[in-house]
Amino acid sequence: MFARVLEKLMKQRVTWIAAFVVIAIIVPGGFAKAFSAAPPSPEQGATEVMPPSPGLTSPDLAPLSQGPLARSPDESPNNCFKCHANLPGPHGGIASKWDASVHGRAGIACADCHGGNPETDEMILAMSPEAGFIGVPPRRDIPALCGGCHSDVERMRQFNIPTDQLPKYQESVHGVKLAQGDIRVAICTDCHGSHDVLKASDPNAAVSPYNVPYLCAKCHSDEALMEPYGLPTDQLDIYEKSVHGEALLGRKDIRAPSCASCHGSHAAKPPTSDEVVNVCGKCHTATQKLYEESLHARIGDAAPKCWTCHGTHDIIKPSEDNFLHPEPLVDQPCGECHVDDTTFRMEAARFESPEDRRCDTCHHPTSWVMTQIKAMKNALVEAQEAYQAAEDAIQDAAARGMIVNDAEVLLTEAHTSIIRARAVVHTTKLTRVTELTDDAKEAAIKARDLADTKLADNLFRRRAMVVVIGIIAINIVGLIALKYQLNRHSEGS
């Protein structure tokens, strides 16, 4: 009896030993990893530094792939999520973030980015290298990893998402530097997030137009991060005070441009690139057409562009005060504007300060061009003064109870002509400006005349009313006196 029991135990022992050897062969190092190291942090790899790869250029950043383990969303259960959902701290938090994200709702599972086997509930098998588990992807590999899905036309068609983000990123200033080994530059997850990716239309998304200035400022306001690139860090502070910043961030006007509107997002370009300096016409289409009619547009590269007069991040509301310096510039050396007698040069550094974005920064005070510039300014100033006088008169009449609808119509016409005249300044044609300012002054004068007439009528009526009231008062006093006399007469008789 004892011998049979011992024999049975020996057979079971041999079976367990054989099973252990098979597992050790199939999953080399699995037990060592499972018992000697804690699960990788969801933030691990954020500060990873990788040396540049010689000869690696932007288009060769990484081959397109479908991710470590691409699966259809309706396949087997996602045990990664089930396990992480029960973990405390950040390991559990990433599960809830993913569940609420666009990826979670679309069925893009953990293994699609991290690899591994989501079908098993054994951590050793789920996170084994043989199952394709890579953990936190290196920063340098993330654009190609995201591009594995986002470059798939068939996969993205149902979401109406473009599929050229990766090629654009590879050609951007961020992508080029990443290919050169600089992992400090922005990658997909820095802007869109990782487990908590939301739709761009979601107001809570970091890439929502209302949030883009603050998103870009996370890096571009960091002095230590920007120092190696020689970039300023005050763009957000300047932008917030500009007409664009006040519209987008203050009034929530989504039509106003954010950083991405001018610099691009995936294809981000540096401020001096042609794509950035010529981008104003995307929104200001009418003004762009007017500029193309000007002498400036015929000069070529040396011609003033939008930023020359209006600035970039610090764009302010246009004003007639922007034509000339408060004090005339004198004794300007020719070399500031001209390389020689025939060649003109345009340097961005000369217009960094708003005080230098004036016509007389380029045009000499005694030139014939300056005569036209001054005439344009005077025409606009006179039209604005006529408009202001008419507006004051109309407001005065309205405050006195007068009906001023007809005058307000003319005032609106004057205002429209002034706006058009300011825009036509971009043509550099004095006659076209004065045509519109003359129309504005004519409409403003008519509006003021109507208001003045109403005020005069009001004054006449008030004076007439005083006279009528005085006559009525005299009549009343006379009647009282007559009654008094009649009373006395009746008492005497």
Order of alpha helices (4+ residues) and beta strands (2+ residues): alpha-alpha-alpha-alpha-alpha-alpha-alpha-alpha-alpha-alpha-alpha-alpha-alpha-alpha-alpha-alpha-alpha-alpha-alpha-alpha-alpha-alpha-alpha
